[in-house]
Amino acid sequence: MIRKTILITWAVLAVATSLAAQVPLLSWKDRATKAPVKLQDFAGEIVVLDYFAYWCVPCGPASKQIEEEIARHYGDPAAQQGVRVRVLGINIENSRQDMTEKFIARAGIGRVLDDSKGASMEYLGVRALPFIVVLDGRAATAESGASGWSIAYQHNGLESVEKLRTVIDDLRSGKKKAKR
């Protein structure tokens, strides 16, 4: 009886853990085109989300470093062998559009999405900025919706570019998923 209880408990915990790691159908608005953007648009890829706001002092250097050392590195055609890596800047600020545009230009952020309703922030538990997330969509398809996506890494602040590269490279090589 004890053995059966332990097995059932283990099974329940395993299912709960896998469900907790799944990502819902996140969506944003493309800042440049105003078109809706859905997470499943990046199915089959690894996606780095860089949450920022113009008034966040540490966001500037973090966003700049992510663009210069992650987006450019993995955007280089020589680095694009295998799984594609996308870096998306996620703006959380709705007011002072002029300040946001200056921030984006200074940091050199390539693709910016607006999270005006804060839905993705709420789901991911963003409590401080900058907030960096690596989503693993290698098993996702455009038709699979949220299934196939998982959170490979998330952190308040930029630990280091080396840490992000390790997480991304481990995912690209098929190694075990990095821990959050």
Helices and strands as residue ranges (DSSP letters): H 2-21, E 27-30, E 36-38, G 39-42, E 46-52, H 59-66, I 67-71, H 72-75, G 77-79, E 85-91, H 97-107, E 112-114, H 119-124, E 131-136, E 150-156, H 161-172
